């Protein structure tokens, strides 16, 4: 899987109308792009995902979106993400107004263990929690944090529910987590 996604951090909180206007301006005249926007709950930031596929796994139109971003939103920061795992959740198909992201680097000696843990235990485990609609992993190859895990949730209460906490409380989780560096955990609400 080598689908690319552009993740834009706007550095301020947008509402639905402003996000829709921004999405239209960024993608005008570019077919096949999908835009999703999420406002952070506890900080002033909005994350915008722009993705498209040209059939070869490459992001269709993303270079044009990046060029427009610099012109239209000079304070925004964009990262190209490469999808590494995409799992349907226990509540696949349900509305997902909540989006939780863990962004992290890892110590070099723990990198193989982190990737195995995420792919074999952690992401599948959280995907299986009732209320999880989708669980994804991405790698940012150009800058840190390098790894992102994203969870689309049916309710905010899914995060922190007993099944969610049980997945987080494994021996493997306890072994891997101390190797996290530059970690950022953020809960977002869908606005577009």
VEXNU-362830 format. One record per residue (C-alpha): residue in one letter; residue number from 1; z, y negated, x. Coordinates in nm, 2 decimals, decimal comma, padded with zeros to 4 digits. Example, Ala and Ser with C-alpha at 12.3 -4.5 7.8 and 13.67 -1.06 7.14 Angstrom:
BEGIN
+------+------+--------+--------+--------+
! resn ! resi !     c3 !     c2 !     c1 !
+------+------+--------+--------+--------+
!    A !    1 !  00,78 !  00,45 !  01,23 !
!    S !    2 !  00,71 !  00,11 !  01,37 !
+------+------+--------+--------+--------+
// end
This chain:
BEGIN
+------+------+--------+--------+--------+
! resn ! resi !     c3 !     c2 !     c1 !
+------+------+--------+--------+--------+
!    X !    1 !  00,00 !  00,00 !  00,00 !
!    X !    2 ! -00,10 ! -00,33 !  00,15 !
!    X !    3 ! -00,12 ! -00,57 ! -00,14 !
!    X !    4 ! -00,05 ! -00,93 ! -00,03 !
!    X !    5 !  00,15 ! -01,18 ! -00,22 !
!    X !    6 !  00,21 ! -01,55 ! -00,15 !
!    X !    7 !  00,58 ! -01,64 ! -00,20 !
!    X !    8 !  00,63 ! -02,02 ! -00,23 !
!    X !    9 !  00,98 ! -02,18 ! -00,21 !
!    X !   10 !  00,96 ! -02,52 ! -00,36 !
!    X !   11 !  01,30 ! -02,64 ! -00,25 !
!    X !   12 !  01,38 ! -02,79 ! -00,59 !
!    X !   13 !  01,44 ! -02,66 ! -00,94 !
!    X !   14 !  01,13 ! -02,67 ! -01,17 !
!    X !   15 !  01,13 ! -02,63 ! -01,55 !
!    X !   16 !  00,87 ! -02,43 ! -01,74 !
!    X !   17 !  00,64 ! -02,72 ! -01,81 !
!    X !   18 !  00,64 ! -02,84 ! -01,45 !
!    X !   19 !  00,59 ! -02,48 ! -01,32 !
!    X !   20 !  00,29 ! -02,43 ! -01,55 !
!    X !   21 !  00,14 ! -02,75 ! -01,43 !
!    X !   22 !  00,19 ! -02,65 ! -01,07 !
!    X !   23 !  00,04 ! -02,31 ! -01,13 !
!    X !   24 ! -00,27 ! -02,46 ! -01,29 !
!    X !   25 ! -00,32 ! -02,71 ! -01,01 !
!    X !   26 ! -00,28 ! -02,44 ! -00,74 !
!    X !   27 ! -00,51 ! -02,19 ! -00,90 !
!    X !   28 ! -00,77 ! -02,41 ! -01,06 !
!    X !   29 ! -01,12 ! -02,25 ! -01,03 !
!    X !   30 ! -00,98 ! -01,93 ! -00,86 !
!    X !   31 ! -01,02 ! -01,62 ! -01,08 !
!    X !   32 ! -00,80 ! -01,32 ! -01,08 !
!    X !   33 ! -00,47 ! -01,48 ! -00,96 !
!    X !   34 ! -00,14 ! -01,43 ! -01,13 !
!    X !   35 !  00,14 ! -01,68 ! -01,10 !
!    X !   36 !  00,51 ! -01,61 ! -01,17 !
!    X !   37 !  00,78 ! -01,86 ! -01,12 !
!    X !   38 !  01,16 ! -01,83 ! -01,11 !
!    X !   39 !  01,43 ! -02,10 ! -01,09 !
!    X !   40 !  01,74 ! -02,02 ! -00,89 !
!    X !   41 !  02,06 ! -02,00 ! -01,08 !
!    X !   42 !  02,31 ! -02,14 ! -00,83 !
!    X !   43 !  02,09 ! -02,36 ! -00,61 !
!    X !   44 !  01,81 ! -02,60 ! -00,62 !
!    X !   45 !  01,51 ! -02,39 ! -00,56 !
!    X !   46 !  01,22 ! -02,23 ! -00,74 !
!    X !   47 !  01,03 ! -01,93 ! -00,61 !
!    X !   48 !  00,67 ! -01,89 ! -00,71 !
!    X !   49 !  00,47 ! -01,57 ! -00,66 !
!    X !   50 !  00,09 ! -01,59 ! -00,64 !
!    X !   51 ! -00,09 ! -01,26 ! -00,62 !
!    X !   52 ! -00,44 ! -01,13 ! -00,67 !
!    X !   53 ! -00,64 ! -00,84 ! -00,55 !
!    X !   54 ! -01,00 ! -00,83 ! -00,43 !
!    X !   55 ! -01,01 ! -00,45 ! -00,45 !
!    X !   56 ! -00,94 ! -00,41 ! -00,08 !
!    X !   57 ! -00,56 ! -00,49 ! -00,10 !
!    X !   58 ! -00,62 ! -00,84 !  00,03 !
!    X !   59 ! -00,49 ! -01,14 ! -00,16 !
!    X !   60 ! -00,79 ! -01,29 ! -00,34 !
!    X !   61 ! -00,79 ! -01,67 ! -00,32 !
!    X !   62 ! -00,45 ! -01,69 ! -00,14 !
!    X !   63 ! -00,59 ! -01,90 !  00,15 !
!    X !   64 ! -00,72 ! -02,16 ! -00,09 !
!    X !   65 ! -00,39 ! -02,17 ! -00,27 !
!    X !   66 ! -00,21 ! -02,22 !  00,06 !
!    X !   67 ! -00,44 ! -02,51 !  00,15 !
!    X !   68 ! -00,38 ! -02,67 ! -00,19 !
!    X !   69 ! -00,01 ! -02,62 ! -00,16 !
!    X !   70 !  00,01 ! -02,83 !  00,16 !
!    X !   71 ! -00,18 ! -03,11 ! -00,02 !
!    X !   72 !  00,00 ! -03,10 ! -00,36 !
!    X !   73 !  00,35 ! -03,00 ! -00,26 !
!    X !   74 !  00,41 ! -03,10 !  00,10 !
!    X !   75 !  00,77 ! -03,00 !  00,10 !
!    X !   76 !  00,70 ! -02,64 ! -00,02 !
!    X !   77 !  00,73 ! -02,34 !  00,21 !
!    X !   78 !  00,49 ! -02,05 !  00,17 !
!    X !   79 !  00,52 ! -01,70 !  00,32 !
!    X !   80 !  00,26 ! -01,42 !  00,30 !
!    X !   81 !  00,44 ! -01,10 !  00,19 !
!    X !   82 !  00,30 ! -00,74 !  00,23 !
!    X !   83 !  00,41 ! -00,50 ! -00,05 !
!    X !   84 !  00,56 ! -00,18 !  00,09 !
!    X !   85 !  00,71 ! -00,02 ! -00,22 !
!    X !   86 !  00,67 ! -00,09 ! -00,59 !
!    X !   87 !  00,87 !  00,12 ! -00,84 !
!    X !   88 !  00,88 !  00,11 ! -01,22 !
!    X !   89 !  01,24 !  00,08 ! -01,33 !
!    X !   90 !  01,44 !  00,27 ! -01,60 !
!    X !   91 !  01,35 ! -00,01 ! -01,84 !
!    X !   92 !  00,98 ! -00,05 ! -01,74 !
!    X !   93 !  00,78 ! -00,24 ! -02,00 !
!    X !   94 !  01,08 ! -00,44 ! -02,12 !
!    X !   95 !  01,09 ! -00,82 ! -02,09 !
!    X !   96 !  01,25 ! -00,92 ! -01,75 !
!    X !   97 !  01,38 ! -01,27 ! -01,76 !
!    X !   98 !  01,60 ! -01,22 ! -01,45 !
!    X !   99 !  01,49 ! -01,17 ! -01,09 !
!    X !  100 !  01,72 ! -01,08 ! -00,81 !
!    X !  101 !  01,61 ! -01,10 ! -00,45 !
!    X !  102 !  01,77 ! -00,99 ! -00,12 !
!    X !  103 !  01,61 ! -01,13 !  00,19 !
!    X !  104 !  01,72 ! -01,01 !  00,53 !
!    X !  105 !  01,65 ! -00,94 !  00,89 !
!    X !  106 !  01,80 ! -00,64 !  01,06 !
!    X !  107 !  01,92 ! -00,56 !  01,41 !
!    X !  108 !  01,64 ! -00,38 !  01,60 !
!    X !  109 !  01,84 ! -00,06 !  01,66 !
!    X !  110 !  01,89 ! -00,03 !  01,28 !
!    X !  111 !  01,54 ! -00,11 !  01,16 !
!    X !  112 !  01,43 !  00,25 !  01,11 !
!    X !  113 !  01,75 !  00,34 !  00,92 !
!    X !  114 !  01,72 !  00,03 !  00,70 !
!    X !  115 !  01,36 !  00,12 !  00,60 !
!    X !  116 !  01,45 !  00,48 !  00,53 !
!    X !  117 !  01,76 !  00,38 !  00,33 !
!    X !  118 !  01,56 !  00,13 !  00,12 !
!    X !  119 !  01,27 !  00,36 !  00,06 !
!    X !  120 !  01,46 !  00,69 !  00,00 !
!    X !  121 !  01,79 !  00,58 ! -00,16 !
!    X !  122 !  01,85 !  00,22 ! -00,24 !
!    X !  123 !  01,54 !  00,09 ! -00,41 !
!    X !  124 !  01,48 !  00,42 ! -00,61 !
!    X !  125 !  01,85 !  00,42 ! -00,70 !
!    X !  126 !  01,85 !  00,06 ! -00,83 !
!    X !  127 !  01,52 !  00,12 ! -01,00 !
!    X !  128 !  01,68 !  00,40 ! -01,20 !
!    X !  129 !  01,96 !  00,17 ! -01,33 !
!    X !  130 !  01,92 !  00,10 ! -01,71 !
!    X !  131 !  01,81 ! -00,26 ! -01,74 !
!    X !  132 !  01,60 ! -00,26 ! -01,42 !
!    X !  133 !  01,24 ! -00,32 ! -01,52 !
!    X !  134 !  01,08 ! -00,31 ! -01,17 !
!    X !  135 !  01,19 ! -00,28 ! -00,81 !
!    X !  136 !  00,98 ! -00,39 ! -00,51 !
!    X !  137 !  01,00 ! -00,42 ! -00,13 !
!    X !  138 !  00,80 ! -00,66 !  00,08 !
!    X !  139 !  00,77 ! -00,73 !  00,45 !
!    X !  140 !  00,70 ! -01,08 !  00,59 !
!    X !  141 !  00,53 ! -01,02 !  00,92 !
!    X !  142 !  00,51 ! -01,38 !  01,04 !
!    X !  143 !  00,87 ! -01,51 !  01,00 !
!    X !  144 !  01,22 ! -01,42 !  00,89 !
!    X !  145 !  01,38 ! -01,30 !  00,69 !
!    X !  146 !  01,14 ! -01,01 !  00,74 !
!    X !  147 !  01,24 ! -00,79 !  00,45 !
!    X !  148 !  01,26 ! -00,87 !  00,08 !
!    X !  149 !  01,38 ! -00,65 ! -00,20 !
!    X !  150 !  01,31 ! -00,78 ! -00,55 !
!    X !  151 !  01,44 ! -00,66 ! -00,88 !
!    X !  152 !  01,31 ! -00,76 ! -01,22 !
!    X !  153 !  01,60 ! -00,72 ! -01,47 !
!    X !  154 !  01,62 ! -00,70 ! -01,84 !
!    X !  155 !  01,97 ! -00,87 ! -01,85 !
!    X !  156 !  02,17 ! -01,06 ! -01,60 !
!    X !  157 !  02,45 ! -00,81 ! -01,66 !
!    X !  158 !  02,23 ! -00,53 ! -01,52 !
!    X !  159 !  02,33 ! -00,67 ! -01,18 !
!    X !  160 !  02,69 ! -00,57 ! -01,13 !
!    X !  161 !  02,69 ! -00,30 ! -01,40 !
!    X !  162 !  02,87 !  00,02 ! -01,32 !
!    X !  163 !  02,55 !  00,21 ! -01,25 !
!    X !  164 !  02,42 ! -00,07 ! -01,02 !
!    X !  165 !  02,75 ! -00,08 ! -00,83 !
!    X !  166 !  02,75 !  00,30 ! -00,79 !
!    X !  167 !  02,41 !  00,28 ! -00,61 !
!    X !  168 !  02,55 !  00,01 ! -00,38 !
!    X !  169 !  02,86 !  00,22 ! -00,30 !
!    X !  170 !  02,71 !  00,50 ! -00,10 !
!    X !  171 !  02,80 !  00,61 !  00,26 !
!    X !  172 !  02,44 !  00,53 !  00,37 !
!    X !  173 !  02,47 !  00,18 !  00,22 !
!    X !  174 !  02,80 !  00,12 !  00,41 !
!    X !  175 !  02,63 !  00,23 !  00,73 !
!    X !  176 !  02,32 !  00,01 !  00,70 !
!    X !  177 !  02,47 ! -00,32 !  00,56 !
!    X !  178 !  02,65 ! -00,43 !  00,87 !
!    X !  179 !  02,32 ! -00,45 !  01,05 !
!    X !  180 !  02,18 ! -00,71 !  00,81 !
!    X !  181 !  02,12 ! -01,05 !  00,96 !
!    X !  182 !  02,01 ! -01,39 !  00,81 !
!    X !  183 !  02,07 ! -01,24 !  00,47 !
!    X !  184 !  02,01 ! -01,44 !  00,15 !
!    X !  185 !  02,09 ! -01,30 ! -00,20 !
!    X !  186 !  01,97 ! -01,51 ! -00,49 !
!    X !  187 !  01,96 ! -01,46 ! -00,87 !
!    X !  188 !  01,67 ! -01,63 ! -01,04 !
!    X !  189 !  01,57 ! -01,69 ! -01,41 !
!    X !  190 !  01,21 ! -01,66 ! -01,51 !
!    X !  191 !  01,04 ! -01,98 ! -01,61 !
!    X !  192 !  00,67 ! -01,88 ! -01,60 !
+------+------+--------+--------+--------+
// end
